[in-house]
Amino acid sequence: MTSLPAAGTVLFPSGEEQPTLALGTCGYGADPSAHAAEVATLRQALDMGWRGFDTAEMYADGGAEAVLGLALEQAFRAGLAREAVWVVSKVLPEHAFEAGVIAACEQSLRRLRLDCIDLYLLHWPSPTPLAETVRGFEQLQRRGRIRHWGVSNFDLPQLRELLAVPGGSACAANQVHYSLGARGVEFDLLPAQRVHQMPLLAYSPLDQGELADHPALRDMAARHRATPAQIALAWLLRQPGVMALPKAGSALHLRHNWAAQGLSAALQQDDLAWLDRHFPPPARKLPLSVR
Ligand SMILES: NC(=O)c1ccc[n+]([C@@H]2O[C@H](COP(=O)([O-])OP(=O)(O)OC[C@H]3O[C@@H](n4cnc5c(N)ncnc54)[C@H](OP(=O)(O)O)[C@@H]3O)[C@@H](O)[C@H]2O)c1
């Protein structure tokens, strides 16, 4: 029998559960004069209860990893346990050869000030054969430098190809664009990932801020004394096997997004039907949305 995850968590193939809400960091770390303020914002996130963080070597050329690393180091010094936090980072496709994956991960670990990354993803498909990238991930696991590995921006044919290479079935997650405004993955990718008990990590869950100002969400938001962004997140947080990764750069947005977890259970069948009418699920296969 497949076990069900606790409310508000997603279940990974290893049996590990993680919260369905984690913080995106794309946009952090770009401006050195803003680093101190960004570290302070990330410390506020940790104080509010955010425990999952999504970053990448690509974001601000390592700048996002660096500010996240500083914030985490401060929080650990203040008594937060390393095991309480879950950090995802990503390797660029141009580094996806075996030695390149290992070198890129070492650089990310240095910037993050960590000994180990919890989940390390291939950022998008690479011309390097998948079997070679998997060998790099396996080496990193053996060295204790990553706990789990996965992929990002893989549609179903690419995922099937990965699952067929030696070691490929150990893939722990696929991170793709999924939101009320981009529901294409519901046609086949999300159901297939559910069969494999492989969480779908939903990036750009607010369509990069567009849903926060979407006219169709304003009325429902007013009825729930919420914001459009909270409705969009609350809807996503109801989807089994999905983790949402909204980026927020202010304490206000962090608080609002955190509170969307409480709103998720308050959405009624008529709310969901109304959302389906305004943001219809896919009736056929659509190209994978990429932001
Ligand atoms: N794997 C990939 O290829 C890939 C691609 C894209 C993104 N990602 C990951 O997914 C994360 C999220 O995606 P994203 O950054 O593209 O877009 P997003 O999370 O959909 O939207 C972020 C935008 O929404 C605004 N926002 C956040 N909370 C809000 C709220 N409560 N009310 C109003 N506006 C709000 C943010 O403004 P403020 O910044 O002012 O708060 C920002 O402009 C990224 O940070 C990254 O970690 C991965």
The ligand as an SDF file (V2000), in Angstrom:
LIG
                    3D

 48 52  0  0  0  0  0  0  0  0999 V2000
   14.0820   25.4030  -12.4170 N   0  0  0  0  0  0  0  0  0  0  0  0
   13.8710   26.4820  -13.1480 C   0  0  0  0  0  0  0  0  0  0  0  0
   14.1630   26.5250  -14.3530 O   0  0  0  0  0  0  0  0  0  0  0  0
   13.2540   27.6920  -12.5120 C   0  0  0  0  0  0  0  0  0  0  0  0
   12.7660   28.7330  -13.3020 C   0  0  0  0  0  0  0  0  0  0  0  0
   12.1690   29.8280  -12.6630 C   0  0  0  0  0  0  0  0  0  0  0  0
   12.0930   29.8430  -11.2720 C   0  0  0  0  0  0  0  0  0  0  0  0
   12.6170   28.8280  -10.5090 N   0  0  0  0  0  0  0  0  0  0  0  0
   12.5390   28.8320   -9.0270 C   0  0  0  0  0  0  0  0  0  0  0  0
   11.2020   29.1320   -8.6390 O   0  0  0  0  0  0  0  0  0  0  0  0
   11.2100   30.2930   -7.8290 C   0  0  0  0  0  0  0  0  0  0  0  0
    9.9390   31.1010   -8.0050 C   0  0  0  0  0  0  0  0  0  0  0  0
    9.7410   31.4680   -9.3480 O   0  0  0  0  0  0  0  0  0  0  0  0
    9.8650   32.9850   -9.8660 P   0  0  0  0  0  0  0  0  0  0  0  0
   10.7990   33.7340   -8.9890 O   0  0  0  0  0  0  0  0  0  0  0  0
   10.1840   32.8780  -11.3050 O   0  0  0  0  0  0  0  0  0  0  0  0
    8.4000   33.5580   -9.8030 O   0  0  0  0  0  0  0  0  0  0  0  0
    7.1650   33.5440   -8.7710 P   0  0  0  0  0  0  0  0  0  0  0  0
    7.5290   32.9290   -7.4810 O   0  0  0  0  0  0  0  0  0  0  0  0
    6.0120   32.9970   -9.5370 O   0  0  0  0  0  0  0  0  0  0  0  0
    6.8990   35.1060   -8.6000 O   0  0  0  0  0  0  0  0  0  0  0  0
    7.7880   35.9580   -7.9380 C   0  0  0  0  0  0  0  0  0  0  0  0
    7.2530   37.3640   -8.0850 C   0  0  0  0  0  0  0  0  0  0  0  0
    6.0090   37.4630   -7.3830 O   0  0  0  0  0  0  0  0  0  0  0  0
    6.0910   38.5060   -6.4180 C   0  0  0  0  0  0  0  0  0  0  0  0
    5.3870   38.0620   -5.2130 N   0  0  0  0  0  0  0  0  0  0  0  0
    5.7340   37.0870   -4.3560 C   0  0  0  0  0  0  0  0  0  0  0  0
    4.8270   36.9470   -3.3700 N   0  0  0  0  0  0  0  0  0  0  0  0
    3.8750   37.8900   -3.6040 C   0  0  0  0  0  0  0  0  0  0  0  0
    2.6910   38.2520   -2.9320 C   0  0  0  0  0  0  0  0  0  0  0  0
    2.2730   37.6040   -1.8220 N   0  0  0  0  0  0  0  0  0  0  0  0
    1.9440   39.2770   -3.4420 N   0  0  0  0  0  0  0  0  0  0  0  0
    2.3280   39.9370   -4.5780 C   0  0  0  0  0  0  0  0  0  0  0  0
    3.4610   39.6170   -5.2530 N   0  0  0  0  0  0  0  0  0  0  0  0
    4.2290   38.5980   -4.7710 C   0  0  0  0  0  0  0  0  0  0  0  0
    7.5640   38.6800   -6.1290 C   0  0  0  0  0  0  0  0  0  0  0  0
    7.7780   40.0200   -5.7270 O   0  0  0  0  0  0  0  0  0  0  0  0
    8.8740   40.3780   -4.5700 P   0  0  0  0  0  0  0  0  0  0  0  0
   10.1560   39.7810   -5.0330 O   0  0  0  0  0  0  0  0  0  0  0  0
    8.8290   41.8460   -4.5560 O   0  0  0  0  0  0  0  0  0  0  0  0
    8.3800   39.7610   -3.2910 O   0  0  0  0  0  0  0  0  0  0  0  0
    8.1570   38.4100   -7.5070 C   0  0  0  0  0  0  0  0  0  0  0  0
    8.0800   39.5570   -8.3330 O   0  0  0  0  0  0  0  0  0  0  0  0
   12.4690   31.0310   -8.2470 C   0  0  0  0  0  0  0  0  0  0  0  0
   12.8510   32.0130   -7.3170 O   0  0  0  0  0  0  0  0  0  0  0  0
   13.4270   29.8900   -8.3900 C   0  0  0  0  0  0  0  0  0  0  0  0
   13.8680   29.4660   -7.1130 O   0  0  0  0  0  0  0  0  0  0  0  0
   13.1700   27.7420  -11.1230 C   0  0  0  0  0  0  0  0  0  0  0  0
  1  2  1  0
  2  3  2  0
  2  4  1  0
  4  5  1  0
  4 48  2  0
  5  6  2  0
  6  7  1  0
  7  8  2  0
  8  9  1  0
  8 48  1  0
  9 10  1  0
  9 46  1  0
 10 11  1  0
 11 12  1  0
 11 44  1  0
 12 13  1  0
 13 14  1  0
 14 15  2  0
 14 16  1  0
 14 17  1  0
 17 18  1  0
 18 19  2  0
 18 20  1  0
 18 21  1  0
 21 22  1  0
 22 23  1  0
 23 24  1  0
 23 42  1  0
 24 25  1  0
 25 26  1  0
 25 36  1  0
 26 27  1  0
 26 35  1  0
 27 28  2  0
 28 29  1  0
 29 30  1  0
 29 35  2  0
 30 31  1  0
 30 32  2  0
 32 33  1  0
 33 34  2  0
 34 35  1  0
 36 37  1  0
 36 42  1  0
 37 38  1  0
 38 39  2  0
 38 40  1  0
 38 41  1  0
 42 43  1  0
 44 45  1  0
 44 46  1  0
 46 47  1  0
M  CHG  2   8   1  16  -1
M  END
$$$$
